[in-house]
């Protein structure tokens, strides 16, 4: 991959006393209520750029995207945001706790990465995408003309060279250090020494980048680049739209955490629902685990996930809940032809994955194909999944074990994509630590 340093646009600490007050998670994990909360948290919160609100009377010339562009221009003129004086890369570290109290720290490098079509094998996807968010992202990118948030990508540091470089950098004092509402410690170091930047570029030049989080954003960047090359004469390949801003983490980083993403489904016929789990066919063995209506939902969910993890070490096991006083554990016992899981690519037999079995053999059967956008929702919270069914918002919940990083790499290198929302990399990187926009000096406060 080709990495580039850039003059990052960052919040000015002389104007913003509490950095956390102006940052926000990525747009795709924010509900409308979350967005409103970040709007209220600070008048200059970055959510106004990445997920602005629609307003009554919006027009083609005055809408959430044009307002985002105006916000950014205003903040630059007022000195609320400033651009670093030297091209830089930004080393980030997030220290966090897992639900069981385990402490971990993840490390990542923010840099520009040259856009590459997937077919070249430099940037690799691992999940399917939906066209819905890409329309919003394209309108935002074409209006604001900036890289607002980082695409989370992975690389393989087999030699340990990058670990040495970043370890050396961390011996210096961090530029930023703050805790968020969850007590997570965030630290940022600026790398702007020319020799160190060249060393990073050379070390990463022959490596691939596997998209962990941000497929929709990356594919939107590719589409925008294509449009610009079609309609702008004399493109050199050095224009800003030929690059995406990435947060790059080593696949061997001990702080890399993948949470399971459970599915809740609705729109099924009552007749079909009454025949579950028997209607699932002979490919599945099932066992009922009793659930007490008086038990704490969170405790129940944790217990179910412990059972799933224990049994999933040696078999493909899913949890199925339809609102009764039991959760079914489904163990895969078949070997169907045509299932995506276990496919052979280039003479290599790919490992079967729980999530592929769920989509190919269960969801498609129950829904008559891939579930529609309206009939399926996703959550990392097993207790929330159970509650959504109990409350009648959805008819059935599927609990699933997390996909392992080596499985993701195996499929990505084979050019195979997994169902969307297969993975949830935790924690999400906060948006607003650094932005990228190529503008003239006149656009900045002086």
C-alpha angles and dihedrals in degrees: 000000000000113000127191132190116230140191098259121215108227138172112271109241091209089063100032114049096179109046094186089060091066099042127085140183119262116293095249096064095049122100121203089260091051090051092051090050091054090047089056094042094070135350090231099046113144091234086084087067103040102035111012123179125255112238133203111268096025114165137184088270099041117041144113091291098049089045090053090054090048092049091053093047091048093049091050093049091048093048093242086125123029135186121241114249096231134042105263147171120220125224113206131190126189118194111196146156127242119223089263091056097257112148119223137170125208124197128204140169122225113212140135114268124199111247113249128183111247090242091070092064094228097106112034129199123207104182138055116247138214124232093224101080093039092067091056093044093050093052090049095047094047092050103042096032095210144106101246103173138024125255106226109230137170132220135183115245096190094161096047090232095127091048089057092049094049093043089056091050092053091060086077124078115275116248092215131025125168143138126234130217091279093053092253113154115226122191131179131193123191117224111198105140106121096221092049092049091051090049091054092047092050093046093051098039096096097039131098125231116222113202109236099171127004107051091145092050093048094048089048089053090052092050092048091048090051092050092048093050089050096051105030119070122218100024110176101192091248096090117115093250091066090070138062125203111242139188105212124201130179112247087227093056106128089216094061107116128184117192124201118256111216124204129225118191137193137173095071121139115255089233092058092044092054091057096055128147093016091055091063091080137229095305090082134061113203137200128185120231110197118236122200115223089216095053121105107264093222092051090048092050093050091049092050092050091050088055091047093050094047095048094038093064091081105018144029104265130174132181119231124191127180100173100272127118092275140058117217120225109210118202117193111237104161139082106211124186116242099024111140091224113087094021120160117236123182092344092308119117109222118220116254113251129209093225093054092049089050094053100036100041106024114023095041090049095048096041099035090244136348110343116257122245090256096050101053136052133178134221138168090209111089092193090054090050091054092046093052089059095043090052092050097243089118133018103218139019126205116201117201140184117244119267113247122240094239089055091051092050091047093055095042094051089050090054093245123136125215125218114284116271091026091137139034111192111205134245105027114227112247116246118232101046089110133354129193124221128146107220137146126263090255089070092064135078112255 
